[in-house]
Amino acid sequence: MNGHMDQRMALLLLAGSVTVYVTFEHPSFGTALLVGVGVVTLLHLLLKDR
């Protein structure tokens, strides 16, 4: 890691933070931390080969 943030990392951070915010505001969607980690992990796996 060279200290620079690439587009994939920015997308992962943005998607995770938006998901955590939405689930935190509406607890019926699930636990905020679990859903946020799940979305970030899924995107990381999907974008790994790019």
N, C-alpha and C positions, 0 to 999 in steps of 0.2 A: 504494500500500500504506500503510495507516494504522497499522501496528504491531500490530494485533490478529490473532490466529490464528483463522480460521474453521473450521467443522467439516470442510470438504473438506481443508484443509491438515493437520489433525490425523489424519484418516483416511489420507491419503497417507503421512505420516510413520510412523504405526503399521504400516501394511501393508508399507512398505519395510523397516522395522527388523525386523519379525518374519520376513520372507522372507530377509533377509540373515543373520539369526541361524540359521535352520533350514538354509540352504544352507552356512553356515560350519561348522556342527556335522556335517553329512553331505555331504562334498564330491562324492559321486556324483550329487547333484542338479544340479551345475553350479557355475560360478564365482559366488561370493556377490555380488560387486559388480554383475556383469552382470545377474543375475536380479533383484536388488533394484531396479536402475534400470529394468529392463523392466516390473516390476509397477507401480512408481510412475508411469511414463510411460503405461501402459495405463489406470490409474485416472484419471489427469489428463485423458486424452482422453475417457474415458467420462463423466466428471462435469463437463466443460467447460461444457455448456449449462445446467447447473442454477443 
